């Protein structure tokens, strides 16, 4: 029985450095994963902010022709209703 325990202990001792190496690798990968998750969160927030900005700009673009027509109409009406004295 003692011989069996010694026989099993030898491979386990050989695996110990590999286990330590794998643990270090897992730790490094977890740290990288954490960093990538933070970056993903940052870029998601930037995307969300830019989508809001796009929506605001699109609304402004939609209103531009209406504003232009209103200004043009106001300008034309002031031109049409001038008295002859105002032309001097």
N, CA, C and O of each residue as an XYZ file, in Angstrom:
352
protein
N       0.816     -1.187      0.000
C       0.000      0.000      0.000
C       0.870      1.265      0.000
O       0.548      2.222     -0.704
N       1.928      1.289      0.749
C       2.840      2.424      0.803
C       3.474      2.622     -0.560
O       3.694      3.750     -1.003
N       3.762      1.521     -1.213
C       4.362      1.591     -2.554
C       3.381      2.261     -3.532
O       3.798      3.055     -4.376
N       2.101      1.949     -3.425
C       1.083      2.555     -4.296
C       0.991      4.067     -4.072
O       0.858      4.829     -5.030
N       1.061      4.495     -2.833
C       0.983      5.925     -2.516
C       2.194      6.656     -3.088
O       2.065      7.751     -3.636
N       3.367      6.046     -2.957
C       4.575      6.671     -3.494
C       4.517      6.744     -5.018
O       4.960      7.712     -5.636
N       3.954      5.687     -5.601
C       3.847      5.658     -7.058
C       2.906      6.762     -7.550
O       3.167      7.358     -8.595
N       1.825      7.047     -6.829
C       0.880      8.095     -7.212
C       1.422      9.491     -6.878
O       1.104     10.458     -7.570
N       2.225      9.599     -5.838
C       2.739     10.895     -5.407
C       3.713     11.467     -6.430
O       3.758     12.681     -6.631
N       4.469     10.633     -7.056
C       5.467     11.104     -8.007
C       4.837     11.885     -9.167
O       5.296     12.992     -9.449
N       3.805     11.364     -9.856
C       3.201     12.153    -10.945
C       2.550     13.446    -10.444
O       2.556     14.460    -11.142
N       1.988     13.403     -9.231
C       1.368     14.606     -8.682
C       2.429     15.671     -8.435
O       2.199     16.848     -8.713
N       3.567     15.281     -7.926
C       4.653     16.223     -7.707
C       5.143     16.800     -9.028
O       5.523     17.969     -9.097
N       5.133     15.992    -10.059
C       5.555     16.468    -11.376
C       4.553     17.475    -11.953
O       4.925     18.370    -12.711
N       3.290     17.318    -11.586
C       2.259     18.215    -12.098
C       2.206     19.546    -11.351
O       1.658     20.521    -11.866
N       2.752     19.596    -10.179
C       2.672     20.797     -9.353
C       3.182     22.058    -10.067
O       2.493     23.078    -10.018
N       4.343     22.046    -10.723
C       4.789     23.252    -11.444
C       3.850     23.608    -12.601
O       3.624     24.783    -12.889
N       3.311     22.585    -13.252
C       2.384     22.849    -14.367
C       1.095     23.484    -13.852
O       0.539     24.383    -14.484
N       0.632     23.010    -12.707
C      -0.573     23.583    -12.105
C      -0.322     25.041    -11.727
O      -1.173     25.900    -11.955
N       0.816     25.309    -11.163
C       1.149     26.688    -10.797
C       1.222     27.570    -12.044
O       0.759     28.710    -12.028
N       1.792     27.053    -13.100
C       1.893     27.795    -14.352
C       0.496     28.061    -14.930
O       0.210     29.156    -15.414
N      -0.353     27.052    -14.870
C      -1.721     27.215    -15.379
C      -2.514     28.216    -14.537
O      -3.303     28.996    -15.071
N      -2.303     28.188    -13.233
C      -2.982     29.158    -12.373
C      -2.549     30.580    -12.710
O      -3.376     31.491    -12.753
N      -1.262     30.770    -12.948
C      -0.755     32.097    -13.321
C      -1.355     32.539    -14.658
O      -1.726     33.700    -14.830
N      -1.443     31.601    -15.594
C      -2.033     31.905    -16.897
C      -3.505     32.294    -16.748
O      -3.957     33.264    -17.356
N      -4.240     31.551    -15.952
C      -5.658     31.855    -15.712
C      -5.793     33.241    -15.083
O      -6.672     34.014    -15.466
N      -4.937     33.552    -14.131
C      -4.978     34.858    -13.474
C      -4.733     35.975    -14.495
O      -5.445     36.979    -14.500
N      -3.734     35.799    -15.352
C      -3.420     36.805    -16.376
C      -4.583     36.971    -17.349
O      -4.932     38.092    -17.719
N      -5.179     35.859    -17.763
C      -6.304     35.921    -18.694
C      -7.528     36.582    -18.061
O      -8.262     37.307    -18.734
N      -7.747     36.335    -16.777
C      -8.852     36.985    -16.091
C      -8.635     38.499    -16.026
O      -9.576     39.275    -16.187
N      -7.398     38.906    -15.790
C      -7.087     40.345    -15.753
C      -7.311     40.972    -17.131
O      -7.872     42.063    -17.230
N      -6.877     40.292    -18.189
C      -7.089     40.790    -19.548
C      -8.581     40.886    -19.852
O      -9.047     41.868    -20.430
N      -9.319     39.859    -19.457
C     -10.758     39.829    -19.697
C     -11.431     41.012    -18.993
O     -12.324     41.646    -19.554
N     -11.003     41.302    -17.773
C     -11.559     42.431    -17.029
C     -11.300     43.738    -17.781
O     -12.191     44.577    -17.904
N     -10.084     43.901    -18.279
C      -9.734     45.103    -19.023
C     -10.575     45.225    -20.297
O     -11.061     46.307    -20.625
N     -10.741     44.117    -21.006
C     -11.549     44.143    -22.230
C     -13.011     44.474    -21.932
O     -13.657     45.187    -22.699
N     -13.527     43.960    -20.827
C     -14.909     44.277    -20.448
C     -15.064     45.764    -20.146
O     -16.074     46.371    -20.501
N     -14.061     46.350    -19.490
C     -14.109     47.786    -19.211
C     -14.083     48.587    -20.508
O     -14.830     49.553    -20.662
N     -13.230     48.186    -21.429
C     -13.158     48.878    -22.717
C     -14.475     48.743    -23.476
O     -14.943     49.705    -24.085
N     -15.065     47.570    -23.441
C     -16.346     47.357    -24.124
C     -17.417     48.265    -23.523
O     -18.221     48.841    -24.256
N     -17.433     48.396    -22.218
C     -18.395     49.282    -21.569
C     -18.188     50.724    -21.987
O     -19.151     51.452    -22.231
N     -16.939     51.133    -22.068
C     -16.629     52.506    -22.498
C     -17.142     52.749    -23.917
O     -17.810     53.750    -24.178
N     -16.824     51.827    -24.835
C     -17.228     52.034    -26.226
C     -18.736     51.930    -26.402
O     -19.299     52.590    -27.275
N     -19.399     51.113    -25.587
C     -20.863     51.073    -25.639
C     -21.446     52.414    -25.230
O     -22.394     52.896    -25.851
N     -20.888     53.018    -24.194
C     -21.389     54.323    -23.752
C     -21.117     55.393    -24.809
O     -21.964     56.256    -25.040
N     -19.955     55.352    -25.450
C     -19.646     56.315    -26.515
C     -20.618     56.137    -27.678
O     -21.090     57.120    -28.250
N     -20.918     54.889    -28.029
C     -21.860     54.614    -29.114
C     -23.242     55.175    -28.760
O     -23.889     55.812    -29.591
N     -23.686     54.935    -27.526
C     -24.989     55.420    -27.078
C     -25.038     56.946    -27.147
O     -26.026     57.511    -27.615
N     -23.978     57.618    -26.684
C     -23.931     59.082    -26.728
C     -23.964     59.598    -28.162
O     -24.645     60.580    -28.460
N     -23.234     58.940    -29.041
C     -23.197     59.371    -30.436
C     -24.519     59.119    -31.147
O     -24.902     59.889    -32.027
N     -25.216     58.059    -30.780
C     -26.533     57.807    -31.367
C     -27.506     58.918    -30.955
O     -28.319     59.359    -31.768
N     -27.429     59.368    -29.711
C     -28.265     60.493    -29.270
C     -27.929     61.740    -30.079
O     -28.819     62.468    -30.520
N     -26.634     61.977    -30.267
C     -26.205     63.152    -31.036
C     -26.690     63.065    -32.476
O     -27.120     64.071    -33.040
N     -26.629     61.903    -33.072
C     -27.119     61.719    -34.440
C     -28.606     62.032    -34.515
O     -29.057     62.699    -35.446
N     -29.366     61.553    -33.538
C     -30.806     61.826    -33.531
C     -31.093     63.316    -33.452
O     -31.975     63.811    -34.154
N     -30.361     64.044    -32.607
C     -30.547     65.492    -32.487
C     -30.216     66.175    -33.814
O     -30.961     67.042    -34.272
N     -29.112     65.787    -34.425
C     -28.713     66.406    -35.698
C     -29.702     66.080    -36.812
O     -29.991     66.930    -37.654
N     -30.222     64.850    -36.822
C     -31.208     64.492    -37.845
C     -32.473     65.334    -37.684
O     -33.060     65.756    -38.680
N     -32.899     65.584    -36.448
C     -34.073     66.438    -36.226
C     -33.805     67.853    -36.720
O     -34.687     68.489    -37.298
N     -32.584     68.352    -36.494
C     -32.244     69.687    -36.979
C     -32.270     69.737    -38.496
O     -32.743     70.712    -39.081
N     -31.768     68.697    -39.131
C     -31.762     68.646    -40.595
C     -33.193     68.611    -41.120
O     -33.494     69.241    -42.134
N     -34.072     67.889    -40.448
C     -35.472     67.832    -40.869
C     -36.131     69.208    -40.750
O     -36.976     69.557    -41.573
N     -35.758     69.986    -39.743
C     -36.360     71.298    -39.527
C     -35.772     72.377    -40.424
O     -36.417     73.404    -40.637
N     -34.591     72.185    -40.947
C     -33.902     73.217    -41.715
C     -34.722     73.730    -42.900
O     -34.831     74.946    -43.053
N     -35.302     72.882    -43.740
C     -36.091     73.415    -44.864
C     -37.291     74.256    -44.388
O     -37.624     75.267    -45.005
N     -37.923     73.842    -43.312
C     -39.063     74.599    -42.794
C     -38.620     75.961    -42.282
O     -39.279     76.969    -42.537
N     -37.518     75.993    -41.571
C     -36.988     77.258    -41.052
C     -36.590     78.155    -42.218
O     -36.859     79.356    -42.198
N     -35.956     77.584    -43.222
C     -35.543     78.366    -44.395
C     -36.761     78.977    -45.080
O     -36.759     80.162    -45.413
N     -37.796     78.175    -45.289
C     -39.011     78.693    -45.937
C     -39.655     79.793    -45.102
O     -40.129     80.788    -45.651
N     -39.679     79.628    -43.781
C     -40.266     80.647    -42.912
C     -39.465     81.945    -42.991
O     -40.048     83.026    -43.075
N     -38.142     81.849    -42.965
C     -37.309     83.045    -43.076
C     -37.459     83.712    -44.437
O     -37.517     84.938    -44.537
N     -37.522     82.902    -45.472
C     -37.694     83.433    -46.816
C     -39.039     84.130    -46.946
O     -39.127     85.220    -47.513
N     -40.077     83.508    -46.427
C     -41.404     84.121    -46.481
C     -41.419     85.438    -45.709
O     -42.013     86.415    -46.165
N     -40.781     85.473    -44.560
C     -40.731     86.709    -43.790
C     -39.969     87.787    -44.550
O     -40.371     88.950    -44.547
N     -38.883     87.413    -45.194
C     -38.071     88.372    -45.958
C     -38.853     88.891    -47.161
O     -38.837     90.089    -47.443
N     -39.529     88.004    -47.861
C     -40.314     88.409    -49.029
C     -41.449     89.322    -48.601
O     -41.716     90.334    -49.250
N     -42.119     88.969    -47.508
C     -43.244     89.797    -47.071
C     -42.772     91.182    -46.653
O     -43.476     92.161    -46.903
N     -41.613     91.300    -46.028
C     -41.126     92.640    -45.671
C     -40.742     93.403    -46.923
O     -40.902     94.623    -46.963
N     -40.240     92.729    -47.944
C     -39.875     93.388    -49.192
C     -41.130     93.848    -49.934
O     -41.165     94.959    -50.465
N     -42.160     93.000    -49.971
C     -43.370     93.324    -50.710
C     -44.160     94.449    -50.072
O     -44.829     95.206    -50.775
N     -44.098     94.572    -48.779
C     -44.934     95.565    -48.106
C     -44.172     96.829    -47.706
O     -44.611     97.556    -46.815
N     -43.059     97.092    -48.340
C     -42.342     98.329    -48.072
C     -43.085     99.492    -48.737
O     -43.699     99.339    -49.793
N     -43.011    100.611    -48.111
C     -43.581    101.805    -48.736
C     -42.531    102.412    -49.650
O     -41.342    102.154    -49.465
N     -42.924    103.196    -50.613
C     -41.940    103.789    -51.536
C     -40.863    104.599    -50.832
O     -39.754    104.703    -51.355
N     -41.134    105.168    -49.689
C     -40.138    105.966    -48.972
C     -39.014    105.058    -48.462
O     -37.863    105.482    -48.360
N     -39.353    103.820    -48.147
C     -38.347    102.891    -47.612
C     -37.362    102.436    -48.674
O     -36.318    101.878    -48.337
N     -37.665    102.660    -49.955
C     -36.757    102.232    -51.018
C     -35.560    103.159    -51.185
O     -34.585    102.791    -51.841
N     -35.618    104.346    -50.607
C     -34.541    105.317    -50.777
C     -33.349    104.978    -49.974
O     -32.354    105.702    -50.011
